[in-house]
Amino acid sequence: MFGLGLEENEVFIRWLLIERAKYFKKYPERRKKTWYVVPQMEQPDSRMAGKMYFLRSIGFEIMETRNYEDIYAGPWGN
């Protein structure tokens, strides 16, 4: 997953991710791997640290790239 800011206006998305985590806790055999792709930051701020904590706590694996170009061009070999 990329392009998710988890800003204040994305309350529904946060709720949906929490409900997804509850569902997979109840039915662990249905769990699929999930990644959050984000450019690596030299000095992550407290908001970014909180976001990473939240995503890890609901089962996401954090995939850091060097920059945004790696996110959009890398998977397709452009």
Secondary structure, 3 states (H helix, E strand, C coil): CCCCCCCHHHHHHHHHHHHHHHHHHHCHHHCCCEEEEEECCCCCCHHHHHHHHHHHHCCEEEEEECCHHHHHHHHHCC
